[in-house]
Amino acid sequence: MLFMKIELRARSSEGEPCLVTFARKNGRLSLSCSCAQPDNGGSCHHRRSLLRGEKELLFDPGEAVLLTAALGWETTRTVKAQLEALEAEISKVQTQRKKLEAEQLRLEGLLDALFETDELEEGDRGEDR
């Protein structure tokens, strides 16, 4: 049972760094972050950004060597590939959503036009009787 852990400090909007932990045990990767995003129903961008290798997010640039080491683990590479695939799917869904929203607006415009009426002329009122 091999256990390895690397802790990195990531920049945060609160000013104080967040602690992001890469832990590997029995071929499985665990990524945790001390930020409040997951507790508030959000998604932590610190974990995703560091998993992508975004070294500029590191609070201490000297920790880049630790990030490189964590990214070199086979389990990390597997999770990173899964992250990239999921982000690509999310991008596709967002594109589809924008197209659907545009189509909804178009259809709502047609619906509104269906009910628009001009003022009827006095002689036009009896034509549909």
C-alpha positions as CSV (number, residue, x, y, z in Angstrom):
1,M,0.0,0.0,0.0
2,L,1.9,3.0,-1.3
3,F,0.7,6.4,-0.2
4,M,2.1,9.6,-1.6
5,K,0.9,13.2,-0.9
6,I,1.9,16.5,-2.3
7,E,0.5,19.8,-0.9
8,L,0.5,23.0,-2.9
9,R,-0.6,26.5,-2.1
10,A,-2.8,28.1,-4.8
11,R,-3.7,31.7,-5.2
12,S,-7.3,32.6,-4.2
13,S,-9.5,35.6,-4.4
14,E,-9.6,35.9,-0.6
15,G,-5.9,36.7,-0.5
16,E,-4.9,33.8,1.7
17,P,-3.7,30.8,-0.4
18,C,-5.8,27.6,-0.6
19,L,-4.1,24.3,0.2
20,V,-4.5,21.8,-2.7
21,T,-3.6,18.3,-1.9
22,F,-2.7,15.6,-4.5
23,A,-2.8,12.2,-2.7
24,R,-2.2,8.8,-4.3
25,K,-3.0,5.5,-2.6
26,N,-3.4,2.1,-4.2
27,G,-3.4,3.5,-7.8
28,R,-6.2,6.0,-7.0
29,L,-5.9,9.8,-7.0
30,S,-7.6,12.2,-4.5
31,L,-7.5,15.9,-5.1
32,S,-8.7,18.2,-2.3
33,C,-8.8,21.9,-1.7
34,S,-9.3,24.0,1.3
35,C,-11.3,26.7,-0.5
36,A,-15.0,27.2,0.3
37,Q,-16.3,26.6,-3.2
38,P,-17.3,22.9,-2.8
39,D,-19.0,23.8,0.5
40,N,-21.0,26.5,-1.2
41,G,-22.2,24.2,-3.9
42,G,-19.6,25.5,-6.4
43,S,-16.9,23.7,-8.3
44,C,-13.3,24.3,-7.2
45,H,-11.2,25.8,-10.0
46,H,-8.0,25.4,-8.0
47,R,-8.0,21.6,-8.4
48,R,-8.9,21.8,-12.1
49,S,-6.4,24.5,-12.9
50,L,-3.5,22.7,-11.1
51,L,-4.5,19.4,-12.7
52,R,-4.2,21.1,-16.1
53,G,-0.7,22.2,-15.0
54,E,-1.4,25.9,-14.7
55,K,1.6,26.9,-12.7
56,E,0.7,30.6,-12.6
57,L,-2.0,29.7,-10.1
58,L,0.7,28.6,-7.6
59,F,1.0,31.0,-4.6
60,D,4.7,30.1,-4.4
61,P,6.3,29.6,-7.9
62,G,9.0,27.5,-6.1
63,E,6.3,24.8,-5.8
64,A,6.2,24.3,-9.5
65,V,8.6,21.3,-9.2
66,L,6.1,19.7,-6.8
67,L,3.3,20.2,-9.2
68,T,5.3,18.7,-12.0
69,A,6.0,15.7,-9.8
70,A,2.3,15.3,-9.0
71,L,1.4,15.6,-12.7
72,G,3.9,12.9,-13.5
73,W,2.0,10.2,-11.5
74,E,0.2,7.8,-13.8
75,T,-3.0,8.2,-11.8
76,T,-2.8,11.9,-12.3
77,R,-2.3,11.6,-16.0
78,T,-5.4,9.4,-16.2
79,V,-7.6,11.8,-14.2
80,K,-6.2,14.7,-16.3
81,A,-7.3,12.9,-19.5
82,Q,-10.7,12.3,-18.0
83,L,-11.0,16.0,-17.0
84,E,-10.1,17.1,-20.5
85,A,-12.7,14.8,-22.0
86,L,-15.4,16.0,-19.6
87,E,-14.5,19.7,-20.2
88,A,-14.8,19.0,-24.0
89,E,-18.2,17.5,-23.5
90,I,-19.3,20.5,-21.3
91,S,-18.1,22.8,-24.1
92,K,-20.3,20.9,-26.6
93,V,-23.3,21.1,-24.3
94,Q,-22.8,24.8,-23.8
95,T,-22.6,25.3,-27.6
96,Q,-25.8,23.3,-28.0
97,R,-27.5,25.2,-25.2
98,K,-26.7,28.5,-26.9
99,K,-28.2,27.2,-30.2
100,L,-31.3,26.0,-28.4
101,E,-31.7,29.3,-26.6
102,A,-31.5,31.1,-30.0
103,E,-34.0,28.7,-31.5
104,Q,-36.3,29.3,-28.6
105,L,-36.2,33.0,-29.0
106,R,-36.9,32.6,-32.8
107,L,-39.9,30.4,-32.0
108,E,-41.2,32.8,-29.3
109,G,-40.9,35.6,-31.9
110,L,-43.1,33.6,-34.3
111,L,-45.6,32.9,-31.6
112,D,-45.8,36.6,-30.7
113,A,-46.2,37.4,-34.4
114,L,-49.1,34.9,-34.6
115,F,-51.0,37.0,-32.1
116,E,-50.1,40.4,-33.4
117,T,-53.1,42.2,-35.0
118,D,-53.3,45.5,-36.7
119,E,-56.2,47.7,-36.1
120,L,-59.0,46.4,-38.2
121,E,-60.6,48.8,-40.6
122,E,-64.3,49.3,-40.1
123,G,-65.1,47.3,-43.3
124,D,-62.8,44.4,-42.4
125,R,-64.7,43.3,-39.2
126,G,-67.3,41.1,-40.8
127,E,-65.0,39.1,-43.2
128,D,-64.4,36.1,-40.9
129,R,-68.0,35.6,-39.9
